[in-house]
Amino acid sequence: MPEHLSLHELVFKKPAGTSRGVLLTKPSWIYTYKMVGGYEIQTEFPVIPGLSPEYKGPIPYEEALRLFLSEAYHSLKSWSQIDFFNAPSFQEFILKWNNYPSFIFGLEVLLLGIRANGNPILFDNKFTQQQAKIPINGLVWMGSLSDMRIQAKEKIEAGFRTVKLKIGALDWRQELMLLQELRAHAPSSELIIRVDANGAFDAVEVREVLQELARLEIHSIEQPIKAGQYSEMRSLCQESIIPIALDEELIGVHSIHDKRVLLTSIQPQYIILKPSLHGGFSGVMEWIELAEEMGIGWWLTSALESSIGLSAIVQFGASYELQIPQGFGTGSLYSNNFPSPLKVENGHIFWVNGLCKD
């Protein structure tokens, strides 16, 4: 099985700026599985260096992935014949590998493809039946103030009614000025603005930042302070200056018990779910169940997967009654992406017959 594995270095069309640095490329390992009858199924094992926990493991990523695939190969046939999400043998297997969430994600996408006999439709729902579209946010990457202004204008002109800005890398006053311009362009009833800080602010300055955002009726802020500061994050959520969404805070939390403890301790307004960072679809389903039980909002987003992984994530998300715009608009980021059954238009993502290039 592992001999069909290859590294695909995704190349950004434009440098992608975050508070953790600028991304020019992003690695994904692509595995091609040949079925009886000649069908080929591709799955993706995506990572973000510096963020994905797999890169901190004792074994180099590809070496560990080949070992994982070798062990998984012996159970593939039986898993493909059943509802593997609920199969005890599958649950036992992924428990052993829960420190490698992208491995679990890639395996689940592969098993879904096998179960679908190579059909690109992995989840049969109104979305894949072309009866529904999903609203998404337009993403504005960090850059110079003028570049971010251009990006935001392009998103609004393209029909997006929700935009998300990465903040925390520039001088905060400059970023605030851009947000003020956007809000002057349209009230919150017409334009939803989200911001993602990636933990950029410290405990001293963060409340002033949140107060400024509240005055602009910002929808929410993702991860305003670095992960791991449970007490401080809980205080920010309780003060409810603006809604707070946990993102990096969820990475590395695997068991249902630990997930419950985290959500109970912090009590956020939202959580942001990324299957390739949070234990695949099975791990995300646990987060969703707990969040809904506790009255916590959630939305799904891509962790910069290629079209292979993004297509699976969008289909999975469409299986739920999605209440707010999702973070699925990353398919056009790369110059060497794979053909996709997804298309974005007027701030919505939808399923098309056949495959298309970005």
SVG drawing of the C-alpha trace seen along z (x, -y; Angstrom):
<svg xmlns="http://www.w3.org/2000/svg" viewBox="-33 -55 45 63">
<polyline fill="none" stroke="black" stroke-width="0.4" points="0.0,0.0 2.6,-2.7 4.4,-2.5 1.6,-4.6 2.2,-7.5 3.8,-10.7 4.4,-14.2 2.5,-17.0 3.8,-20.5 0.9,-22.9 2.0,-26.3 0.1,-29.4 -0.8,-31.8 0.0,-34.6 2.0,-34.5 -0.5,-33.7 0.2,-35.8 -0.7,-34.7 0.5,-35.8 2.7,-32.7 4.5,-33.8 4.0,-33.8 3.2,-30.6 4.5,-30.1 3.9,-26.3 2.1,-23.7 2.8,-19.9 0.2,-17.2 0.8,-13.5 -1.4,-12.0 -2.2,-8.3 -3.7,-6.5 -5.6,-3.3 -6.3,-0.9 -9.6,1.0 -10.5,4.2 -11.8,3.2 -9.2,0.5 -10.8,-2.3 -8.4,-4.6 -9.2,-6.5 -7.1,-9.4 -6.9,-10.6 -5.0,-13.3 -2.9,-13.5 -2.5,-17.3 -0.4,-19.1 0.6,-22.7 4.2,-22.7 4.4,-24.5 0.8,-23.8 -0.1,-20.2 0.9,-18.1 2.3,-15.3 5.4,-17.4 6.3,-17.4 6.2,-13.6 9.2,-11.4 9.2,-9.9 9.4,-11.9 6.0,-12.5 6.3,-10.4 8.0,-7.5 5.2,-7.5 2.6,-7.7 4.0,-4.7 3.9,-2.7 0.3,-3.8 -0.7,-2.9 1.0,0.5 -1.0,1.3 -4.3,-0.1 -4.0,1.9 -4.8,5.2 -8.2,4.0 -9.3,1.9 -11.4,4.6 -13.5,5.3 -13.9,1.6 -15.0,0.7 -18.0,3.1 -19.5,1.5 -20.3,-1.8 -16.6,-2.1 -17.3,-5.2 -19.2,-3.0 -17.0,0.1 -15.2,1.0 -12.2,2.3 -11.8,-1.1 -12.2,-3.0 -9.6,-0.9 -7.2,-1.4 -7.5,-5.2 -7.2,-5.5 -3.6,-4.2 -2.9,-7.0 -4.8,-9.9 -1.7,-12.0 -1.8,-12.0 -5.1,-13.6 -4.3,-14.0 -3.7,-10.3 -7.2,-9.6 -8.6,-12.2 -6.9,-10.7 -7.9,-7.2 -11.5,-8.2 -11.6,-9.9 -10.1,-6.8 -12.6,-4.5 -15.5,-6.7 -14.1,-6.6 -13.9,-2.8 -17.4,-2.6 -18.6,-4.8 -16.8,-2.6 -14.8,-5.5 -17.7,-7.9 -16.7,-11.5 -19.9,-11.7 -18.9,-10.5 -22.0,-11.8 -25.4,-11.7 -27.2,-14.9 -29.0,-17.9 -25.6,-19.5 -24.2,-16.7 -27.6,-16.3 -27.2,-19.9 -30.3,-21.1 -28.5,-23.3 -25.6,-25.8 -23.6,-26.6 -22.8,-30.2 -19.1,-30.7 -16.8,-33.5 -14.3,-35.2 -10.9,-35.0 -8.6,-38.1 -5.0,-37.1 -2.5,-39.2 -0.4,-41.5 0.1,-45.2 -2.8,-47.4 -3.4,-48.3 -3.2,-44.6 -5.7,-43.6 -8.0,-46.5 -7.8,-45.2 -8.5,-41.6 -11.6,-42.7 -13.0,-44.8 -12.6,-41.9 -14.4,-39.5 -17.3,-41.9 -17.5,-42.6 -17.5,-38.8 -20.7,-38.5 -19.5,-37.5 -21.6,-38.7 -19.3,-37.4 -15.6,-38.2 -12.9,-37.0 -9.7,-38.9 -6.5,-37.5 -5.2,-40.0 -2.3,-40.3 0.7,-40.7 0.5,-44.4 0.2,-47.3 -3.2,-46.9 -4.2,-50.5 -3.6,-49.9 -5.7,-46.8 -8.4,-48.6 -8.5,-51.3 -9.2,-48.7 -12.0,-47.2 -13.5,-50.6 -13.4,-51.2 -15.2,-47.9 -17.9,-48.7 -18.4,-52.1 -19.0,-50.4 -21.9,-48.3 -23.7,-47.8 -23.6,-44.4 -27.0,-43.5 -25.5,-43.6 -21.9,-42.5 -20.7,-40.0 -17.1,-40.6 -15.1,-37.9 -11.5,-38.2 -8.9,-35.5 -6.0,-36.4 -4.3,-33.0 -3.4,-33.8 -1.6,-37.0 -2.6,-39.2 -1.5,-39.1 -3.7,-39.2 -2.9,-42.9 -3.9,-44.3 -6.6,-41.8 -9.5,-43.5 -8.9,-46.8 -8.8,-45.0 -12.1,-43.3 -13.7,-46.6 -12.8,-48.1 -14.1,-45.1 -17.4,-45.3 -17.9,-48.9 -17.7,-47.7 -20.1,-44.9 -17.6,-42.3 -19.3,-38.8 -16.5,-37.0 -12.8,-36.6 -11.0,-33.3 -8.3,-32.5 -7.6,-36.0 -4.8,-34.7 -2.5,-31.7 -3.9,-28.3 -3.5,-26.7 -4.5,-29.7 -7.8,-28.2 -8.4,-30.6 -7.8,-33.7 -9.7,-32.4 -12.7,-31.5 -12.7,-35.1 -12.7,-36.5 -15.6,-34.3 -17.6,-35.1 -17.1,-38.8 -18.6,-38.3 -17.3,-41.6 -17.7,-40.0 -18.2,-36.2 -15.0,-34.2 -14.3,-31.1 -11.7,-28.5 -9.5,-27.3 -5.9,-26.2 -7.2,-25.6 -8.8,-22.3 -5.6,-20.9 -4.3,-17.9 -7.4,-17.3 -8.5,-13.8 -10.6,-12.0 -14.3,-12.7 -13.6,-13.3 -10.9,-15.9 -13.1,-17.6 -15.9,-17.9 -13.5,-19.3 -12.2,-21.9 -15.6,-23.1 -16.9,-23.1 -13.9,-24.9 -13.8,-27.7 -17.4,-27.9 -16.7,-29.6 -19.4,-31.0 -18.1,-29.1 -15.6,-26.4 -13.9,-26.1 -13.6,-22.6 -11.0,-21.3 -11.1,-17.6 -7.5,-17.1 -6.4,-18.8 -9.1,-17.4 -9.0,-13.7 -10.9,-13.3 -14.6,-13.3 -15.0,-11.0 -13.2,-13.4 -15.2,-16.4 -18.5,-14.6 -17.6,-14.3 -16.9,-18.0 -20.2,-18.8 -22.2,-16.5 -20.7,-18.1 -21.0,-21.7 -24.7,-21.2 -25.3,-19.6 -23.8,-22.7 -25.4,-25.3 -22.1,-26.3 -22.1,-27.4 -19.7,-25.9 -18.6,-26.0 -16.3,-24.0 -13.3,-25.2 -10.5,-23.9 -7.0,-23.5 -5.6,-24.4 -6.2,-21.0 -6.1,-20.5 -9.3,-20.0 -9.2,-16.3 -9.6,-16.9 -11.7,-20.1 -14.3,-18.2 -14.7,-15.6 -14.9,-18.2 -17.6,-20.2 -19.7,-17.1 -19.4,-16.0 -20.4,-19.5 -23.5,-19.5 -24.8,-16.4 -25.6,-18.9 -28.1,-21.7 -25.5,-24.5 -26.7,-27.6 -23.9,-30.1 -21.4,-30.7 -18.7,-28.1 -14.9,-28.4 -14.8,-26.4 -13.4,-29.0 -9.8,-27.8 -10.0,-25.9 -8.6,-28.6 -5.5,-29.3 -3.1,-27.1 -1.6,-27.2 -1.2,-23.4 -4.4,-22.2 -6.4,-19.1 -9.6,-19.3 -12.6,-19.7 -16.4,-19.1 -16.8,-22.3 -17.4,-25.8 -17.6,-29.2 -19.9,-31.9 -21.7,-34.9 -20.3,-33.9 -21.7,-30.3 -20.0,-27.0 -21.9,-24.4 -21.5,-21.0 -21.1,-20.7 -21.3,-17.7 -17.8,-16.6 -14.5,-18.2 -13.3,-21.7 -10.1,-23.7 -10.2,-26.7"/>
</svg>
